[in-house]
Amino acid sequence: MSRDDEEKAKSAFSEILSGMSLNERLSMKYQFDITIRAAVTDERYSAFLNILRATTRASWWIDNRGTALAQIIQAMHTEIDAAVEASKPVAEETATLIRDAQAEALLKPAYEAKSTQIAEISLVGKQLRVAFPEKNETFRLLMRGMGFSWTDPVWAKTMDVTTGNPVDRMAETAHRIIGAGFMARLYDDDARAKAISGQFEPEQTRWITKAAAGSYAGWCMITWPKSDDLYAPAKRLLGARYKDGRIYVPPGSILSWNAGAARRRLPDELKPAHAEIRSTKYLIL
């Protein structure tokens, strides 16, 4: 990094530090030279500063108050590289292709959208993400109701065996977002088609599984979404115990299969027995 670039970087970072007290600055272990070396280039350092400016969660600053900036840069290398790549100019032909893809992937509600912002839906590894650059209470409640958690700067939900096909989850997420009056962008063709038609497998949110560890290891664990109120019927099961939002039932207890709201869906491997179970009044757990 040239001396001029270094001076610019120092000036830019001083703006961030200007709002901190002396103790706060010291707690950040601010060592400019080491931080510059960790960033490697001025572009990466500028991207790092932009990420810091956009980080508004107090918990993040508290959690990292004793961490050297050079270490934070190393931990953020993926985000920094992505920000640098996104800031690079693109050829007009490429830009046109990007605009066309964005237009094709855009889904709009049937009536006027509640916001001009677009919810960007993506699947990164086993994490389903929704990026929505606006603080909107209606949207927040929608995401919470679908089991997403805020992981700055996106809403995120981990995909596993209980969440089903990720394509269906992307489709259902988009379908519910546009149904709530917001615009969504979904690049996966199959998921987008399902979101438009509504022909996706809804997420199964009520489960009976075997607890693998903890004080109730080996017991049957009953889980349900916050939108359902199954505490009372589940708690009436013989020997039932409540812990951390779940009901644990010892092996040998009897669950009334026709308990209405307390009915459950079995994992795929038990589907052959599904017809027999549905014809019985009780299920031995």
N, C-alpha and C positions, 0 to 999 in steps of 0.2 A: 504494500500500500504506500503510495507516495505521501510526502509530508503534507501537501495540500489536502489530500483525501483524509489523512489522519486528523488534521485540524477540523475539517468538516464533521468527521465522525465524533470528535470530542465535543464539538458545539451541539450537535444533535442529541447526544446522550445527556449533556448537561441540562437540556430542557426537561428530560424525564426526571432527572435527579432534583430539579429545582423545587419540586413539590414535596420533597422528603425532608425530614429533620436530620440533624447531624447524626443522631444515633441510628436512624433508619439507613442513612448512607453507609455508615460503618458496618451495620449488620449485613448489608448486601456484599461486603468484602469487595468493594469496588477497586479493581486493579486494571486500569485501562490497557496497559501494554500487554498483559497476559490475555485479556479479552480480545484484543485486536488479533493476536497471534492465533487464537482459537477460531476466530471467524474466517481467517485465511485471506479473504478478499473484501474489498469495500462493498461490493454488491451484496455479499452474504451478511456483512455487518449492518448494512442499511435495512435488509430484509428482517434481520433480528430486531432492530429498533422498531420497525413497523409492527412486528408481532407483539412486542412488549406494549406498544401504545394501544393495541387493540385488546389487550388482556385486561379486563376490568374486574374480574372476580377477586374480591379481597382475600379469599381463601388461598388463591394461588400465590399472592404476594406474601402472605403469612407463612405458607408452607415452604417458600423458597427464600425467606429473609436471611437465612444463614448459609445460603449456597453461593459459591463464587460464580460470577457471571460467565467465566470461561466454561465451567461445568454445565451451566444452563444451555449455553450454545451447543455444546456437545450433545446434550440430551435432546435438543430441538433440531438436530441436523436435518431430519427428514422434512419437517415443516419449513425450515429455512431454504432448503434446496427447491422445494415445491414453489415457494414464494418467488425465488429468483427466476425460476423457469417461467412462471406465469407473467412476470414483468417484462420478459423479452418480447420485442416486436415480432410480428409474424407477417409473412408474405400475404399480399392481397388475396391470392388464390386460396391460401389456407384459411384466411379470415372468412372468406365467403363460404367455404365448406363448414366452418365452425358455426357460422350464423344459420346456415341451412339446417344443420343437425340440431341446433338449439330450437329452431322454429318447429321442426318435426317432433321433437321430444316434449314440447309444451302442451300441457293439459289445462283447460280452463273450465270453471264451473258454468252451469247452464245460465246463470244470471250474473249480474255485475259482481266482480270480485270484491271481497272485503278489504283487499290490500293490493297495492301495485307491486309488492315484492313476490318473488317466486320461491317456492319450497323446492330445493334441489335434493333429489333422492338418489342415493348411491349405496352400493354394497362394497365395503372394503374389507376383504378377508371374511371374517365371520361377524362383522359388525355392520348393521344396517344404519345408515346415517341420513339425517334430514337437516339441511342447512337452510335456515330462514333468517335473513338479516334484519329482523325487526322485533322489538319487544311488543308482543301482542298477547293479551291475557287469554283470548279465545283460542288462539293457536297453542298456547302453553298448556291449557287444560286438555286440548285435543291430544297433544303428544303424551301427556301424563296418562290419559285414559287408555292409550294404546301401549303403555308399558315402556315408553322411551324415557331416558334420563338425560339431563343437560350435562354435556361434556364439552365445555367451551372449546371451539365455537359452534358445535353442532349438537343436535339431539341424536342420541345413539341408543341402539338396542342390540344385544348380543343374540346371534342366531345359534340355536342348538337343536337337539332332537325334539324338544317340546314345541318349538316354534314352527316346525313343518318346513315345507319347500320355500327357500328364500325368494324365488320368483313370485310365489303367491303372496309372500309378506310384502314385497315391494309393490305388487299390484294393489293389495288391500290398503296399504299405507297411502298410496296415491289416490285411490278411490275415495277414501274417507276424507282426505285433505280437500279434494275438489268438491266433495259432498258438503263440506263445512263452509264452502264459499271462498276457498283460496286457490291460487294457481299452483301447479306443480310441474316439475320437469323431470322426466324419467327416460333415460336413454335406452334401457333394455327393451327391445322390440316385443318380446313375449309378455313381459310384465306390463308394458304399456297397453297392449291389446286386451289383456285381462282386466286392467284397471278401467278401460273404457266400456267393456262389455259387462263387467261385474261377474264374469265367469272365473272366479278364483276360489280356492278352498279356504274358507274362513279359518282364522287361527283358533286352535283349540286351547282354551285358557284354564280349563278345569282338569286337574290331574290327580291320580293316585300313584305314587311312586314309593320305592323302598328307600328309607333313609340309610345312607351308606356310612355315616359317621356321627359323632356327637352322643349326647346322653340318651338319644332315642334310636340309636343305630339298630337296624333290623326291623324297625316298626314301619307301618304304612304311613306315608306323609301325604296329607290332603292339602292341595293348594288351589286357590281360585283368585281371580282378579279383584281389584278394589271395587270395581263397579258392581260386583255381586255380593250379596250379604248371606253367606253360607255358614257363618259362625255358629248360629244356634242349632241348625240340623246336624252339623258335623260334630258339635260338642256333645250332643246327646248319645253319640256312639259309645258303647261300653269301653271304659278305660281311657277315653279320649283325653289328651293333654294339649294345651295351647302354648305355643312358643314362637316368637318372632314372626307373627302373622300366618302361622301354619298350624294345622291340627295333626297331631301324631296319635295313631291308634295301634295298640299292641296286636300282634298276630293272634288270630282266633276270635277277634271281635266280629260281630255280624252287622253288615250294612244293608239296610232296606233298599233294594235296587229301585223300587218304585217310590222313592222319597221325593219325587218331583224335582225340586231345585237342587237336590244333592246328587243327581245322576252324574256319571262320569263317562268319559270316553277312554277306551283301552288303547295301549300302544299297538302299532301295526302287527307286531308278532303275535298278538293275542286275538286278532280279528277272527280267526276260524271259530273261536269259542264265543264270539259275540252273540250269535243268534241264540245259543243255549242260555247265555246269561240273561238276555233280554226276556226270556220266557219264564225266568225264575223270580221268586219274590225276594229272596235273600242271596247275598253273595258273601261267601266266607273269605275274609281277608287273610 
